[in-house]
Amino acid sequence: MICAINLQKRFDKFSALDNVNVEIPSGCVYGLVGTNGSGKSTFLRLLAGVYYPNEGLITLDGESIYDNAKIKTGIFFLPDTPFYFHQGTVRKMADFYKLIYQNFDVEIYRKMLTIFPIDPKAPIASMSKGMQRQAALILAFACRPRLLLLDEAFDGLDPFIRKSLKSLISESVAEYGMTVMIASHNLRELEDLCDHVGLIHQGHFLLNSDIDDLKGNIQSVQIVLDKPAEDVAAAAGLELLHVNQMQGSMQNWIIRGDRDEVLERLNAFSPKYLEAVAPTLEEIFIWTTEVPEYDVSKIIL
Amino acid sequence: MMSQKSSSKNHIFRNMYWHTIKRNLGMTGIYSLLLLVIYPLKSLYLLLFDSGNFAIFPIDVIGLLVPIVFCVLFPLMVFRYLHSKTATDLYHSLPIQRTPLFLSKYLAGITMLFVPFIVIVSADTVINGLAYRHYMQIPGYSSANYAFADELLAGFQRMALVVFVLLCLYALTVFIMMNTGTTLDAVVTLVAVNVGWVLLMAALQSFFNGMLYGFPGISSDIITHVTIIFSPLAALFYSVGYYGGYLGYYGYVDSYSSNYISFIGVLVVVSALALAGSLLIYRKRKSEYAGRVFSYPYMKALIKVIVCLSVGIVVAMGLSSSHSNTKDAVSSFVIGFLAASFVSYLIVHIILSRGFKKLGKSLILYGSAVVCFALVYFGVGFDVIGYQARVPKAEDVAYIEVTGSSYGYLAEPMQSMTQQPFNIKYTEQDSKKAFIALHQGLVDEIKKDQDSAFVLGRSNKQIGKDYYDYYDYGSYYTYEPAYNEPVYEETNPQKRYDSVPVNTEYYNNTITLTYHLNNGLPMTRKYWYNNYTFQDQLKNIYDLEEYKTKQNPLFALDLSQDITAMVYDDYSDYSYAADEELTKRLIEAMQKDYRVASQADLNQNPVAAVILRSDEMEARMNPDGYYYHYKNKKYQNYYDVPYSQMGTYGIPYENCYFVYPGFDNTIALLELETQRSFREFPEGTKALVCNYLTLGLWDGYDYNLADDYKELQCDIVSDPAQLDRLRYVSMKYDRDEMTSGFFLQYYYPDGTRSQLFYCWGNDMPAFYYSLNFRTLDESEIQTLGQ
């Protein structure tokens, strides 16, 4: 369990994270979404023990992470721009990690080399951005961390490799109980991978939830009814979040509540047409985080 | 459980240590290769193919430059990840605590730096030592005077000093790495601290020494020690022991001197503090400082202040020194300081801030530095604490310690070795009053010299009138003739000599008065003054009983030693070896005479010289003039032993005491023992005086004037007054063949003649220039012995 309590991180006068309180369960794939400069990378670095919080606490399984070698043995941080030694190759980097990470698994390392087509003897600096990221992923998985922190993990990867990576993450979570936190500014990239998601903006967590819970609590219905939506929702005791006029008299209502209950209450008004459709993660984000000072549609892609 | 945890920690620490070394093997290889070429290979080459240039333990500039460069490079390489965001992400996310991470890298750097150095230089030392041992066995070879073990030890001691200097520099470089965000800042800081700090220390020393009359100067030892705190490199250039800078002297180290030990002490302490500071800062260092220009602003502030003050003071002093007028000098100082300090501050700011960012805020620091310095400058100039005018009262003084070069010139015996300043404690009330009167006279003279309330420091100007104030011919024409100088009517040497006031001593002396006050505090003042201006005060001092007995080593003889006396009547080439009994009586007689002699007595031409010699000291001398120093446990050049150390043996190896005409006790004793007159030349004595030594005629000390006079320009002196003057000159004869002057020989009526005297040019008597130098006839020579 990752736990952040009143977490603050400032860079001079700039507050990158402000009073963050989140709990993230172990063994999940956590998508951390936010625009550039929202605080995603800072949060990851705090989790990796690279940064020390100005205030508050961040723990993994109840232990503070900063300068805690024992807890960090199970954490691997892959930043958006990974560092490689001068003239470093995948093999040399693997040798280095082997010295430092006690859990380094040579078998996994070899397996990863078959998944990602990288020459382990080639200098990493001469590789393309995508290949460099693959090299970093090989090393990250070979260290067999309990918590894998990936910053913009899919950047520069071709669709085939992305798919492989997603499978690999799912397998690792299933097989080793690994927790994976992926920070990205692209919500769609994470939609089919994450089971938990967090939305961060200007140093604040706007949302932190299980995706299933989110999806189960927000309903998107297509409805044809000759009464005003607001009147119907009020009469049915439903929380109407948004109404979107579709073709003809068809409307799309976003309603908070349980799917069956929503459908039952709306059916009581005898709509001409009623169908519940699965909301996209984007829709959920938009309608669940709607607060006056944020226009969420602008902070997610 | 604990041991497993500890084992895991050690495992990662060890792995990180070896990994760091492995990562930098290439650079370590280059470093080792360079050391190999500079040290053992060079020594072997010289030994085998160029033994004439073979030097013993040649740690020289090049040999030090390489380790110095790598001493900076290794920390830059080992800790460069701190200056890169991506590398910091990697290292600080690793499962290793900061302390072991830092120490593993720190030790790896030290290993890379010192293992090759110590191994290679040790090998070189052994090669040198063995070769040296071989040379020691060759008769006549200069190294035969040294003890092999001592020299080998000295070689390792030199190496040890270099190791400690490098260790300190390494530690300081790491400290700077911890305190900077970028490598450029680290390098700029390192250079600025190492150079700027040295410059600032030198500038402040010069500033205070120059501004304050009476300021004894900050001890160079203290300055050196303070300087190497931030600039360990300076240790290589400062003196260690009694010798010049380490590099300057090619590495001679007096290992037993307090300097060497305290140097090492300072270096070790600074290294340890830098290490502790680095570790502390590293543990607290924020990863986000990597690559940031504005990390650790205090370090940059320090650099800016050091650079701007040092540059400002140096330029200001340079500009003001050419002015004798206070107003102009102070204006030049202020303008020079403001301009130079501001420009240097601006340049450093632009470099460290990559432009003019935050300049406005930064100028507050500059302003503060300028204000602080201005307070010091004007505070010192107006002497707000009364430092320059303070003269203690005799009743407040427990005793006075006086150090001076020749301040008691007239009473000093002529020593056979380099004149060393005496350091004597005066406790008598009369003595205290006399020295305080001199001090007061000096302070009053300074006041006369001021043209404003601001005391313009003129440390390079003596107090009192200058020699040229008494001399009409200016600095161009000294009263001594220049070699081959054309003779003009108005400026001929005789006229110039005659214009010098009779009995005037033109010595510009220094004196250091250290008052040990009754309240337990010391008060020290040092002055450079003209004897003539303060002759009244000096006369009072010279006449002091305490002065006479404490100033003169004759009264400090250790009579338990075997002392032999040789009596010389130099003008007649007479010498007489006194036995033990006579020596003792002679010493007693001379002590009596010196005790009552007035300055006028001591201004007379001496009639004899008594050389007292310590046989024990002589026994320790080896044939090349080196004597075995018990304390230092090595043979040392006689002239390199300070007088203070010689004092521990009772008397120096050899001291010459003059016998003056007023020394009735001594002369009576001598005349009784030798049946000779010691007061005047025998009637009819003549002197053959020959002009400058002529090149080609010189044949060492075996020159025979009687045979070779024909080839010289000579004249004969028979006037008793002139002979008397010559006697004074010949008493001080010098056997230095490089001395331009004249030589003379006395011919006595009984047909005997004296030895040949080679006289200094500046001892020439005035009548010398009126002599008619010419090629003498044989008949004229024959009259000499008649």
HADDOCK unambig.tbl for C-alpha pairs under 7 A between the chains (distance, minus, plus):
assign (segid A and resid 48 and name CA) (segid B and resid 93 and name CA) 5.40 0.50 0.50
assign (segid A and resid 49 and name CA) (segid B and resid 92 and name CA) 6.82 0.50 0.50
assign (segid A and resid 49 and name CA) (segid B and resid 93 and name CA) 5.66 0.50 0.50
assign (segid A and resid 50 and name CA) (segid B and resid 89 and name CA) 6.20 0.50 0.50
assign (segid A and resid 50 and name CA) (segid B and resid 92 and name CA) 5.00 0.50 0.50
assign (segid A and resid 50 and name CA) (segid B and resid 93 and name CA) 5.28 0.50 0.50
assign (segid A and resid 50 and name CA) (segid B and resid 287 and name CA) 6.30 0.50 0.50
assign (segid A and resid 51 and name CA) (segid B and resid 286 and name CA) 6.73 0.50 0.50
assign (segid A and resid 51 and name CA) (segid B and resid 287 and name CA) 6.03 0.50 0.50
assign (segid A and resid 67 and name CA) (segid B and resid 97 and name CA) 5.03 0.50 0.50
assign (segid A and resid 67 and name CA) (segid B and resid 98 and name CA) 6.42 0.50 0.50
assign (segid A and resid 68 and name CA) (segid B and resid 97 and name CA) 6.36 0.50 0.50
assign (segid A and resid 69 and name CA) (segid B and resid 95 and name CA) 4.27 0.50 0.50
assign (segid A and resid 69 and name CA) (segid B and resid 96 and name CA) 4.77 0.50 0.50
assign (segid A and resid 69 and name CA) (segid B and resid 97 and name CA) 5.47 0.50 0.50
assign (segid A and resid 70 and name CA) (segid B and resid 95 and name CA) 6.68 0.50 0.50
assign (segid A and resid 72 and name CA) (segid B and resid 94 and name CA) 6.69 0.50 0.50
assign (segid A and resid 72 and name CA) (segid B and resid 95 and name CA) 4.63 0.50 0.50
assign (segid A and resid 73 and name CA) (segid B and resid 95 and name CA) 4.79 0.50 0.50
assign (segid A and resid 77 and name CA) (segid B and resid 93 and name CA) 6.63 0.50 0.50
assign (segid A and resid 81 and name CA) (segid B and resid 86 and name CA) 6.56 0.50 0.50
assign (segid A and resid 82 and name CA) (segid B and resid 86 and name CA) 6.14 0.50 0.50
assign (segid A and resid 83 and name CA) (segid B and resid 86 and name CA) 5.13 0.50 0.50
assign (segid A and resid 83 and name CA) (segid B and resid 87 and name CA) 5.36 0.50 0.50
assign (segid A and resid 83 and name CA) (segid B and resid 90 and name CA) 6.42 0.50 0.50
assign (segid A and resid 99 and name CA) (segid B and resid 12 and name CA) 6.89 0.50 0.50
assign (segid A and resid 99 and name CA) (segid B and resid 15 and name CA) 5.82 0.50 0.50
assign (segid A and resid 100 and name CA) (segid B and resid 12 and name CA) 5.80 0.50 0.50
assign (segid A and resid 100 and name CA) (segid B and resid 95 and name CA) 6.97 0.50 0.50
